[in-house]
Amino acid sequence: MKRIVIDIYDETNGHLNGMIEINSEELCLTYSDIIGVHGLQSRYEGDDERHIKQMDICHKITKLAKELSDIS
C-alpha cells in the first residue's frame, strides 16, 4: 500500500493559513503550496523529468483539494 496525506491549513493555523501540503513516505515526496509559492522535495533533482512531472501532478492535486475544501 502507498499512502498520500494531504493537509489543508486554515485560519486556526495562523501564518500557515491557506497552505496545502502533500506527504508520502512511500513515494518519498513532500510538496507544499502556500499562496502562490510552492516546492517539492523528492528523490529526484529539479532538472530531472520525473521531478518536473511530480511537481505538475502535486500542483494539480492541491488545486483539487482546495476546491473540495471550499465546497465542504
C-alpha positions as CSV (number, residue, x, y, z in Angstrom):
1,M,0.0,0.0,0.0
2,K,1.1,3.5,-0.8
3,R,-0.3,6.4,1.3
4,I,-0.5,10.0,0.3
5,V,-1.6,12.5,3.0
6,I,-3.0,15.9,2.2
7,D,-3.1,18.6,4.9
8,I,-5.1,21.7,4.3
9,Y,-4.3,24.5,6.8
10,D,-7.0,27.1,7.7
11,E,-7.3,30.2,9.8
12,T,-6.8,28.2,13.0
13,N,-3.2,27.6,11.9
14,G,-2.2,31.2,12.0
15,H,0.6,32.1,9.5
16,L,0.1,28.7,7.7
17,N,-3.5,29.7,6.7
18,G,-4.0,28.7,3.1
19,M,-1.2,26.2,2.9
20,I,-1.7,22.8,1.4
21,E,0.9,20.1,2.0
22,I,1.2,16.6,0.4
23,N,3.3,14.0,2.0
24,S,4.1,10.4,1.2
25,E,6.8,8.3,2.8
26,E,6.2,5.5,0.4
27,L,6.7,7.8,-2.6
28,C,9.5,9.8,-1.0
29,L,8.0,13.2,-1.6
30,T,6.8,16.3,0.2
31,Y,5.1,19.1,-1.6
32,S,3.9,22.4,-0.1
33,D,1.9,25.2,-1.7
34,I,1.1,28.4,0.1
35,I,-0.3,31.4,-1.7
36,G,1.5,31.0,-5.0
37,V,4.8,29.7,-3.6
38,H,5.4,26.0,-3.9
39,G,8.1,23.5,-3.5
40,L,8.8,19.8,-3.9
41,Q,11.3,17.6,-2.1
42,S,11.6,14.1,-3.7
43,R,14.2,11.5,-4.6
44,Y,14.7,13.3,-8.0
45,E,16.6,16.5,-8.7
46,G,15.0,19.7,-10.1
47,D,16.1,19.2,-13.6
48,D,15.0,15.5,-13.8
49,E,12.0,14.9,-15.9
50,R,10.3,12.9,-13.2
51,H,10.8,15.7,-10.7
52,I,9.0,18.1,-13.1
53,K,6.2,15.7,-13.6
54,Q,5.8,15.1,-9.9
55,M,5.7,18.9,-9.3
56,D,3.0,19.3,-12.0
57,I,0.8,16.5,-10.6
58,C,1.2,17.8,-7.0
59,H,0.2,21.3,-8.2
60,K,-3.0,19.8,-9.8
61,I,-3.8,17.8,-6.6
62,T,-3.5,20.9,-4.4
63,K,-5.9,22.8,-6.7
64,L,-8.4,20.0,-6.5
65,A,-8.0,19.7,-2.7
66,K,-8.6,23.4,-2.3
67,E,-11.8,23.2,-4.5
68,L,-13.0,20.2,-2.4
69,S,-12.3,22.0,0.8
70,D,-14.1,25.2,-0.4
71,I,-17.4,23.3,-1.1
72,S,-17.3,21.1,2.0
